[in-house]
Amino acid sequence: MKKEEWILPYIKQNARLFVLVVFLGAVTIFSAAFLMFTSGFLISKAATRPENILLIYVPIVAVRTFGIARSVSRYVERLIGHHIILKIVSDMRVRLYNMLEPGALMLRSRFRTGDMLGILSEDIEHLQDAFLKTIFPAISALLLYAVSVIALGFFSWPFAILLAVYLFVLVVLFPVVSLLVTRAKNAKLKSGRNVLYSRLTDAVMGVSDWMFSGRRHAFIDSYEKEENTWFELERKKHRFTRWRDFAAQCLVAGLILLMLFWTAGQHANGELARTMIAAFVLVVFPLTEAFLPLSDALGEVPGYQDSIKRMNKVAPQPESSQTESAADRLDLKDVTLAFRDVTFSYDNTSQVLNHFSFTLRQGEKMALLGRSGSGKSTSLALIEGALKPDSGSVTLNGVETAFLKDQIADAVAVLNQKPHLFDTSILNNIRLGNGKASDEDVRRAAKQVKLHDYIESLPDGYHTSVQETGIRFSGGERQRIALARILLQDTPIIILDEPTVGLDPITERELMETVFEVLKGKTILWITHHLAGVEAADKIVFLENGKTEMEGTHEELLATNERYRRLYHLDVPVK
């Protein structure tokens, strides 16, 4: 599969602006160089006590011109450069979100929350430095290196070649060595940072368990130990950087002495005026100032590569051209859900589903039973298209659900164990099922789920706030609000994902009676772990070890299967 690219496409899209930024960067450096050159000449010329101020008027004007040009070009370069980068980072975030969103339901099965936090908060931000701290400065510096050597060649080609070799150490050799040395250190630092992200995220989510277990001090000590290990790696990296920078400064000092020796020799030979000595020596400072950051810039490349790898790891790749035509082949009026010989496992571990098959036609009601870990939730993820089977197929009217993507919401609605209610009005929470629904449509749905009278009894009626996470309502009432959403969504298939978990028996019975009453004519797949109320289903499938252990109607299984009869009477005692 073709890997996603996160650098070149954006350079191509903004090629003209990139060229302009590099050009402005070069203008800034050249302005700084000529500022020092003319300043050195001006100081030397002024020291000779010229008879007329006009003799040094030109270098005075040049100093002012180059000083202003340096500031203006630097400002414009930063302005355009940051504009490009902010736009690119924004596009990257949108692009990454669009890659993650279709498979959001399966992210938790593939990545820990801390890993995702590291990608979204660290890697995208890190890639902006690839442009600001590496690409722009590197191109400008290499351009300056070539022009400086050529310009010096007009005075002395032997010295220009010598200077090219000398600067090669600073411009190429130092950055390459820095890249090789810091590659392993950067990888370890990034890996350690992600581990800290993951551990901290786990701790925050399970803070109550840490508190009640009495092991919070053990966790803090362990976390601080890992953090200190990470800090030690960072200190080693900084030590290398300090020694490298010290060596680079020594090279700069040597370059200044070399330039001073050459200019003095040129003056002694009568080939260079003495007023040019300071000009040539001072120009070394702004030039080397552009070369010194190259080591840091190239040293960050492994970090950028690591970020790109992690982003590519979470980004799903294009599957097939079948996606484009899937919506056209899906008839939402008469939908058949089929599992055909489905096998699935997570990360090549033991199989969750093993050659599992069933067919659910329009209007049928099926109860899918099994113990925790038997594959019920995995079956739901396969229907939603969040997972793809290792073998076999999960289809809606012959179209594999993995290829339906956005269209799956038009065919399938899910009533979860704990539906989320947003901190807004009841009206808005119900209308979430269909944004185009009128207030009357919302009221009609509430009446169907037998919640209208209760809502009307509230002080603000349908405009009553449900408060954060819906704490105003009981579990049964929250489920009825979610059921009203599903009625507005009006999909042909409804999946009930253990919606009665945590409810008392009376509320559970009343809720399920309402569900089956208002969803007449809909295809219902009821995922549950116990048998109370399963007699309302047209057929029952019992999953165990990823295979169909029992299958049939309630009456058939009750009459012919001793195990089913025993399990049913445990959940529904004989009166």
N, C-alpha and C positions, 0 to 999 in steps of 0.2 A: 504494500500500500504506500502511496505517496505521503511523505511526512508533511505536516503543516510547516509553512515558512513564516517567520515572525520578523524578519529584518528586510530582506530584499524586496518583497512586494511593496512595502511602505516607502522604500527608497525610490522605486520605480514610479509609484503614484505621485510622489512629491519631488521628482527629479529636478525641476527648475528651481524650486525653493532651496533644495539641498545645495545645488551649484551656487546659488546666490549666497547662502550662509558660508560655504567654504571660501568663496571669493572675498566676502567681507572679513572673514577670519584672517585670510592672507593679507588683506589691505591693512587690518589692524596691526599685524605683526610688522609688516613693512613700514608702516607709519611710525611705529615705536622704534624700529631700527634706524630709520632716517632721522628721527628726532634726536636720537643719541649721536648719530654721525654728525649732523649739522651743529648740535650742541658742542661736541668736542672740537669741531673746526672753529666755531664761533669763539670758544674760550681761548683756544690757541691763537687765533687771529687777533683777538682783543688784547692778548698779552704782549703782542708785538708793538702796541701803541700806534695804531694807524693814524695818519695825519688827518683823515676825514672820516666822519661817521658813515658816509656813503659807502666806504670800502667794506663795511661789515653789515650794511643794511640788508643785503640779500640773504645772508645766513640768519639774520634776526627774523625776517619775514618767514623764512623756511621753518625755523623753530616753531613759530606760532602756528603756521599752517599744518605741520605734521602733528603738533600737539593737539590741535582741534580735530584733525582728521582721525587720530587714534581714538579719541573719546567718542566721536560721532559714529565711526564705523563699529566700535565695540558695542555701543548702545543698540544700533540697528541690528547688528549680528545677534545679540542676545534676544532682542525683541522677536525677530523672525524665527530664530532657532527654537525658542521656547514656545512660540505659537505652533510651529510644526510638531514639536514633541507632545504638547498637550493634546493636539488633535490626534496624533498617532496613538497615544496611550488611551484616549477615549475610545477610538476605533478598536483597539486591542481588547478593551474590557467588554465592549458590546459583542465583539466576535467570539471571545471566550465564553461569555454568557450564552450566546446562541448555540455554541457547541455543547455546553453542559446541560442546558435546559431540557432538551429532548430525553436525555438519559438521567435526569435528576433523581428518579426513583431508585436507580440502581447504584448511585454514587456511594451510598453508605456501605454497600456490599463490596465495593472495590477500594474505597479510600476512607481513611479516618478523617474526622472533622478537622483535626489539626493540620493534616496535609492540605486540605482544601483551603484553610485559612492562610497557610503559607503561600499557596499559589496565587490566591486572589489579592493578598495584601503585600506580598514580598516580591514575587516574580515579575508581575506586570510593572511595578514601580522600578524594579531593577533594570528592566530592559530599556527604560528611558535613558539610563546612564550610558547605554551602549552607543546612543547617538550623541549625547551631550559631552561625555567624557572620553569617548574612544574614537568614534568615526570622524566627527568634525575636527577635533584637534589633530588627529593622526594625518588626515589628508592635508590639512593646512601646513603642518610641520614638514611633511615630505616635499610639498611644493616649495616651501621656503628653503629646504636643504638643497634642492636642485638649483634654484635660482641663485642662491648665495655662492655656490661653487662656480657656476657659470659667470657670475658678476666678478668674482675674484680672479677668474681666468683672464680677464681683460688687463689685469695688472701683472699677473705672473702665473702661467699655467703650471709650472712645477710646484709652486706653493699651493695653488688651488687643488692639485691632485693630493698633495700631502694633507691638506685640510679636509678633503673629502674622506680620506682614509681615517683620519683622526675623529671626525664627526660621525663616521660610520659606527664607531664603537658606541657613541652616545645615542645615535638615532636608531640603530638596528640591533647591535649586539646586546646592549643593556636591556632593552625591552624583551628580546627573545629569551635571555636568561631569566628575567623576571617572570615571564610567562611560564617557563618550565618549572621554576621553583615554587611559584605560588599556585600552580594548578591543583596539586594535591591538597595544599592547605585550604584553598577556597572550597574545594569539594567537601572536606571534613567540616569546615565552618558551617556551610550551608546545610549539610546533613545534620549536624548537631543542633542548629537552630530549628530545623523542622521537628526534631525529636522533642526539643523543649516546647515548641508550639503544641505538639500532640499531647504531651504529658500535662501541660497547663490546662489545655482544653478539657481533657478527661477529668482533671481535678475540679475544675469549675462546675462541670456538669454533675459530678458526683460529690460535691462538697459536703452535702448532708451525711453521706455514707462515711466519708473520712472523719467527720466530726463525731458521729455516733460510735464509730468503731474504736475511737480513742487512739488512732494511729496517725493523726494529723502531723505530729512532730516527726514521725518517721518519714512521712511523705516530704515534708519541708526539708529535712536533712538530706534525703536522697536527691531532691530537686536541686538544692544548692550545690551538692557535690557534682552533679552533671553540669550545672551552670559554671562552676569553677573550672571544670575540665575544658569547657568551651572557651572561657576567658583566657585560659593558658594557651590554647591554640591561637587565639587572637593576638596575645602578647608576642608569641613567637613570630607571627606574621609581621607584626609591627617592628620587631627587632631586625628582621631581614630588611624591611623597607628602610629603616634608619641607616643601616650599614650601606645599603645600595645607594641611597641618596648622598651619603657622605662621600662614597667613591665617585659619584657623578659630579659632585662639587669640586672634588680634587681634579677631575678631568677638565672642568671649566677653568679652574685656576691655571692648569697647565696650558689650556688654549689661550688664555690671556697673555701668559708669558711668551708663548710661541708667536702670537700676533705682535707683541711688543718687540720681540727679537727680530722678526721679519721687517717690520716697518722701520726700525732703527737701521737695519742693514740697507734697506731701500733708500733711506735718507742719506746714509753715508756714501752710497754710490751715486747720489745726485738724481735718483729716479723718482723720489717722492719728497714733496715739501714737508718741512718740519711741522707745519700746522695740520697736516693730515695724520700725524702719529696718534694723537688723542682720539681723532675721529674713528680710525680703524679699530683702536682698542676698545673704545666705549660701545661700538656697535655689536661687540661680542655678547654683551649682557642681554639685550632683548632677544637676540637670536637663540642663545642657549636657554633662555626662559621659555621659549616655545618647544625646545627639544626635551627638556627635563621631565615634563608630565607624560611623555610617551611610555615610560616604563610602567607607571601606574595604570595608564590606559590599557596597555596590552596585558598587564597582569590581571585585569578584570575579565578578560575574555572567557576563561573557564567558568566563571560565575554566570555569565550570560548563556553559555552553552548548557549549563546545568538547568537554568531556569527554562530554557526552550524545551529541553528534554522532558521536564516535569509537566510543562503545559501540553506538550504533544501526547503525554501519557494519559491525561484525562480527556483529551479531545477525541471524540469518536470520529472514525473515518467514514467516508461515503460507502454505503453498503452496495447499492445496486440501482440501476435505472428503474427498477420496479416501483420505487417510491413515487415517481412522477405520475404514473398511471393508476396507482392504487385507489385514489379517491374516486376516479371515474368508474371503477369496477365494483364499488361498494354500494349496494342498495340498502338504504337505511330503513326501508319499510318492512323488509322481510330478511332478517339477519340470522344466519346459523353460525354458532360458535363451535369450533371443532378442535380437539386435541388429537393428533394422529401420531401414535407411537413416539411420544415426547420423552426424551432423556435429557437431563440437565444436572450439572454439578458445579459447585463454586470452586474455582482455582484448582481444578483437577483433584479435588478431594472426593470423599464418598458421594455417591449419587444421591441427589435429593429426589429426583423423579427418574423412574426407570421404565421406559416403554409404556408410558401412561396415555390412555386414550379415552375419550368420551365425545359425544355429539349432543349439542343442546340447540334445539330448533326454536324458532320464534314462538313466544307464548308459553314455553315450557318452564317449569320450576324445578330446579335441581339443588339438593343439599349435598355439599362436599364436606365430609367429616374426616376427622383424624386427630391424632394427638399432636401436641406441639412438636414442630420439627419434622412433621410427616410430609411437608411439601405444599401445604395449602397456600401460604403466603407467596411462595415461589410461583405457584400457578397464577395468582393474581398479577404478579409482576410480568409474567409472560403474556397474559392477556392484554395488559396495558402497553406492551411493546417495550418495556424498560429492559427486559432481558430477552436473549435469543436462545432457543434450545440448542443443545449440542448436536442433537439429531432429532428427526421428526419435524412436525410443524404445528403451530398454533395459528388458526386462521379464522377470519370473519368473511363468510361467503367466498372462501377459497383464497383470500388475500392474507398473507402473513402479517400478523399484527406488528411485527418489528418494522415493516415498511409503511405502516399507516401514519406514524408520527402524529402530526397535529390533528389528523382526521379521527383519531381514536376517541377523542372527547365528544365527537358527534354520535358515536355508536355506543359508548360504554360510560355509565356513571357508577360511582362507588359510594356506598354508605359505610364509612369507616367506624372503627371502635370508638374513637374520640374525635368527632368532627370539630374543626376549629371555628370558633365564632369570633369575629373581629369586633374591636371596640368602637362600634357604631350602632346605628338604629337596627331594630328587628327588621324593618322594611328593607334596608340595604343588605342585611345578612341573607335574607331569603332571595332577594333579587340577584344575588351573586350567581345563581343558577342560570340566569338569562338576563343580561344587561338591558335588553330591549323590552322586558316585561313591564307592563303598566302596573299602577298601584292596585287596580282591580284584579289583575292576574295574580299578584302576590297574595291578596286577600282570599282569592278563590283557592289557591294552593294551601294556605293556612287552614281554611275550612276543611279541606279534604283530609288533612293530617290531624284534625280535631284540636287545633290550637287557637283558632280565631277568637272564641269566646274569652279564653284566658288573656290573650293579648289585648282585647278591647277593654278588659277590666283593669288594666294597668293605667296609671295616671296619664301617660302620654301615648297610650295605644301603640300603634305600629312605629311610632317615633321614639319609643322608649329605648334607651341605650342598653345593650346587653352587657356592658362593662368588659373589662379585659378578660380574654379567654372565655367569656360567657358565664362568669361566676354567678350572675343573677339567677340563672336557670339550673334546674336539676338535670341529671343525666338523661332522663327520658325526654325532657323538654328540648334539650339540645339536639337529641337525635331526631325529634319531630321537625325542628327547624331545618336540619340538614335534609330530611326527607322532603320537605317543601321545596328546597332548592332543586332536588332531583326531579321533582314533578315539573318545575319550570324548565329544566334542562331538556326534558322530554327525549331521552335516548331510548332505543329499542331494547338495550340490555342493561340490567341493573345488577350490580354485584353487592351483596351484603357481607361485609367483612367483619363477622362477629360483632354486630352492632349492639348486642345486649350485654356485653361484658361489663360487669360492675353494677348491673341493675338488679333490683330485687325481683323475685319471681312474678309478682303481680304486675309490676311495670313492664317486665319483659314480655309477658303474655299479651298485655294490652298493646304494646308497641308492635309486636309481630302480627297481631290481628289487623292493626291499622295498615301495616306495610303491605300485606297480601291483599287487603281490600282495595287500597288506592292504586296498586300496581297491576291490576288485572289486565291481561293482554300483553304485559311486558315479559321479556325473558328474564328470569331471575336465577342467579347463581348464588346460593346462600352458603358461605364458608363459615363453619361452626365447629366447635369441639365437643358439643354435647347434643343429645337427641331430643330434648324437649321441644315439641312443636314441629318436628320433621315430618309428621303425617300430612302436613299441608303441601309438601313437595310432591311433584309427579314422579320423581325417581331420586334414589339415594346412592351416592358413591362413597365408599369408605376407603380412604387412603392409608396405607401402612408401608413403611420402608420404600416409599416412592412408587408403589404398585397398587393396583386396584385389588383390595382385599375382599370387598363385598359390593354388589351392585344389584339394584332392583327397586321396586316400589316398597313403600313401608309395609303394606299388607303381605307382599311376597316374602320379604325378609323376616317379618315377624312370624310367619307360618313355617318357613323352611330353614332358618338359620338360628341355631341355638345361641351362638355368641351374640348376634344382633339382639335377640330377644332378651338376653341377660343384661346387655348394656342399656337397652331401652328402659328396662324396669328399674335399673339403678338411677337413671335420670328422671324417670317418671314413675314413681312407685304406684303399684296397683292399689286402687282405693278400696 
